[in-house]
């Protein structure tokens, strides 16, 4: 759905900079798109609008008219956040004037995102915790929300960076409990929930809380199986293998590594499959190749 915008503000800012429509469009879109934006007051691409506003030194909130724009813009930023592309998210969130966000829900999202940017881009742990706490204490519209779970994880990761591992553990526990309730309520997209579970499991693994990590892995894998999804099953399998290795279960862990590799191939996650094949398990691959070479030319029977 197209965003309703004030095209006259785009035109005024463009002319104020002495730019033609062709100059404004260069490297972003076509001149026809700029003409449509200015005359019809709509834009079908958040990415294009971001880039135009950046070139004209405008905030996206200056030109967006409809109250629904926040959901569109924030979903775009959230894709970056969920994929840990914090630098990209930082560029986009800089186009938002938080004072113009009307709902508590959007303000809560904003501070949740900003917390991770402070944590991973600006390396300001105190400012990160401040933003996460704002989301939790002032802008949570419901008792249990996905963003409460995400913000609790953020605080846990912040304390982990500070070396305060007990505090980190308590906030990560809180994140897992809230996310479980969100999942059971069925009001949030399962793909998004899986992304956050993967981050929580990775955090437990870093804290050497392998039993808790494994419980969550099995829980989410069961849900994915019931939903007939293989989304991030390869990543979950690799995380499970790491926990099993740490607990001394070498054979089970190795089997999980190869399961992760095969699923990664199926999902097109070549980065993970090649890492397992060429680095993690290269010694086993070479050993198998040597054994196979001994039987070269001999028939192989599978019963």
Buried (B, 14 or more C-beta within 10 A) or exposed (E): EBBBBBBEBBBBBBEEEEBEBEEBBEEBBEBEBBBBBBEEBBBEBBEBBBBBBBBBEBBBBBBBBBEEBBBBBBEBBBBBBBEEBBEBBBBBBEBBEEEEBEEBBBBBBBBBBBBBBBBBEEEBBEBBBBBBBBBBEEBBEBEBBBBBBBBBBBBBBBBBBEEBBEBBBBBBBBBBEBBBEBBEEEEBEBEBBBBBBBBBBBBBBBBEBBEBBBBBBEBBBEBBEEEEEEBBBBBBBBBBBBBBBEEEBEEBBBBBBBBBBEBBBEBEBEEBBBBBBEEBBEEEBEEEEEEEEEEEEEEEEEE
